[in-house]
Amino acid sequence: MATLEELTVVATQEIEEAKPMYKQVNNERLEFTEADYDQAIVDLANSKFDQQENGYKTARQEAYGSWQQQMDMQYWDGVNGTTIWADHIAQVKADNPKP
């Protein structure tokens, strides 16, 4: 896993490659100032770090399905004596491990 400093280097490179960047101020298109570029690097690095540290949570939430779907799986597991729901949860966790 990358450190925040390593991700800042990556973010800096990506922002440099994206130049020139613009912002809309009072209906006027202006190029970023140096302070804007510096903030964009900080924001992008923090975003990458957050995704690295917590992205598995979002991926798991999406893969689990709704609570209604899970309840339906549990119902049918009880009726049929299967383990579809438990298998599904185990697979989601295996596919999206904690960092």
ABEGO torsion letter per residue (X at the ends): XBBAAAAAAAAAAAAAAAOBBBBBBGGBBBBBBAAAAAAAAAAAAAAAAAAAAAAAAAAAAAAAEBAAAAAAAAAAAAAAGBAAAAAAAAAAAAABBBX
